[in-house]
């Protein structure tokens, strides 16, 4: 299709169509397409439709929900991006009461593992809740590439104890 993958973000690809950049962003099966000319976006959507057929759904509007973000294109020269609803839902749905605050989730002992006493594994249901929560935080962090949280969440996502 002639797109060039962005070397800084492998989930973004660009190509020039009619002297204007078309950008496609994706994560798993979710795509976001942008181009100055709506007809060029339509052509791309039709090409995707030939590949994915009825499995594909399309949303075209001035406001979108994409990967937990609310994207609002109603302004003429800017876009508003918010994850407030996503974070609010994450906090409401968190399986345990949150009682403290932290500027950084990494404690001084985050990577300390005792080989002699590896600790108890969480019960299966609690372990699933833990991993679900870590992945939600990871998705939120990844949107903004917050280096303070990405390492912590990457490590935490491998832990079950």
C-alpha positions, 0 to 999 in steps of 0.5 A: 500500500506504500506506507512507511512505518514511523521509526520512532513508533512502529504502530504509526505509518505514513504515506503522501497522497495527493501531496498531503500526508495520510497517517494510519495508527493501529494497536491490535485490530483498532485503526485510526486514519487521518488525511486532509481529504476525506475522499482519500480516507474513504478510498483507504477504508474501501481498500481495507473493506476488500480485505476484511469485509463485514468484520470491519466497522467504520466510525466517521465523526468529529469525536471518536473513542480510540484506545481509551482516548476521547479525540475531539476534532470539533476545533478548527485548528486543534484536537482535544485528547482526554483519557479522563473517562478511561482513568475514572473507570479504571479507578472505579473498577479497581478491585481493591480500595486505593488508600494512598498516593504516590508520585511514582509507583516504583518503590525502592525494592521493586526489583528485589526478589528473594530467591530463598523466599519468593513469596506467595502467589496470589489466588487465581481470581486476584491474580487475574484482577492484578494483571487486568489492572496492570494492563489498563495502566500500561495502556494508559501510560503507553499513550503518553509514553510516560517513562516513569510508569512504563518500566514499572508496569512492564515489570509488574506485568510479569509478576504474580506474587 
